[in-house]
Amino acid sequence: EFQLVESGGGLVQPGWSLRLPCAASGFTFSIYTMAWVRQAPGPGKVRELISSISFRGQTIDYSDSVKGRFTISRDNANNMLYLQLSSLKTEDTAMYYCAKARSPFLTTDRLSNYDSWGRGTQVTVSS
């Protein structure tokens, strides 16, 4: 059964750090590009692809909003995706999802090319 299960979210203060793991199962993790996507609370807020990592980890992209503060990584041997969040800001408050690219061996940083998601983990940054 296909599953993506995120964890590690919580309530933190500005400037703090968090690490979000995503456990993958039910598919061949090592041949899919993976991404982290977030959706802030409130009406009109859309999902934002903040980082992607290609199937072997050779290509990594970040959105301007998180570049220099967040780090994506993967462990293909254990079917795990990670996002290290540092120097958190209040505007990072969102539900964070891991996502799988729609096709194997596809390297992409376009949100429309991701078709499978986990249920998300909530990150709240507040003083």
C-alpha positions in Angstrom: 0.0 0.0 0.0 1.3 3.4 -1.0 2.1 5.7 2.0 3.9 8.9 2.7 3.9 9.7 6.4 5.2 13.0 7.7 6.1 13.7 11.3 8.2 16.1 13.4 6.1 19.2 13.3 5.2 21.3 16.3 5.0 24.7 17.9 8.4 26.5 18.0 9.7 30.0 18.5 11.2 32.2 15.8 14.8 31.3 15.2 14.4 27.7 16.3 15.0 24.6 14.2 13.0 21.4 13.4 13.6 18.3 11.4 10.8 16.7 9.5 11.0 13.1 8.4 8.8 11.5 5.8 8.5 7.7 5.7 7.7 6.2 2.3 6.3 2.8 1.6 4.4 0.9 -1.1 6.6 2.1 -4.0 10.2 2.0 -5.2 11.3 5.2 -3.4 14.8 5.3 -4.9 13.6 6.0 -8.4 11.3 8.9 -7.7 12.1 12.6 -7.2 10.6 13.8 -4.0 9.6 17.2 -2.7 8.4 19.1 0.3 5.3 21.3 -0.2 3.7 23.6 2.3 0.3 25.3 2.6 -0.1 28.2 5.0 -3.4 28.7 6.9 -6.0 31.1 5.7 -8.3 31.6 2.7 -6.6 31.9 -0.7 -3.4 30.2 0.4 -2.1 27.8 -2.2 0.4 25.0 -1.9 4.0 26.1 -2.3 6.7 23.7 -3.4 9.6 24.7 -1.3 12.2 22.0 -2.1 12.8 19.0 -4.3 15.5 16.3 -4.5 16.0 14.0 -7.5 15.9 10.3 -7.1 19.7 9.9 -6.5 19.9 13.2 -4.7 22.0 14.8 -7.5 19.7 17.7 -8.1 18.3 19.8 -5.3 16.1 22.9 -5.6 14.8 25.4 -3.1 12.2 28.2 -3.3 13.6 31.6 -2.6 11.5 31.7 0.5 13.5 29.0 2.2 16.8 29.0 0.4 19.7 29.1 2.9 17.5 28.1 5.8 16.0 24.7 4.9 17.9 21.6 3.8 16.3 18.6 2.0 17.9 15.2 2.1 17.0 11.6 1.5 18.0 8.1 2.6 17.2 5.7 -0.2 18.3 2.6 1.7 15.6 3.3 4.4 13.0 5.0 2.2 13.2 8.3 4.1 12.9 11.9 3.1 13.9 14.7 5.4 13.6 18.5 5.7 15.8 20.4 8.1 14.2 23.7 9.0 16.4 26.3 10.5 16.1 30.0 11.4 12.3 29.6 11.4 10.1 32.6 10.9 6.5 33.2 11.7 5.8 33.1 8.0 7.0 29.5 7.9 3.8 28.5 9.7 2.1 26.0 7.5 1.1 22.3 7.0 4.1 20.6 5.5 3.7 17.7 3.1 6.1 15.3 1.4 5.2 14.5 -2.2 6.2 12.0 -4.9 6.8 12.9 -8.6 4.2 11.5 -11.0 6.8 9.4 -12.9 10.0 7.6 -12.1 13.3 9.2 -13.0 11.6 12.5 -13.6 13.6 15.4 -12.2 11.3 18.3 -11.6 10.6 21.3 -9.3 7.1 22.0 -10.7 4.3 21.4 -8.3 2.1 20.1 -11.1 4.4 17.2 -11.6 3.7 15.8 -8.1 0.7 13.5 -7.8 0.9 11.8 -4.4 1.0 13.4 -1.0 1.1 12.5 2.7 -1.3 13.8 5.2 1.1 16.5 6.4 2.6 17.7 9.6 1.8 21.1 11.1 4.6 23.5 11.8 3.7 26.6 13.8 6.2 29.3 14.5 5.1 31.8 17.1 6.6 33.7 20.0 
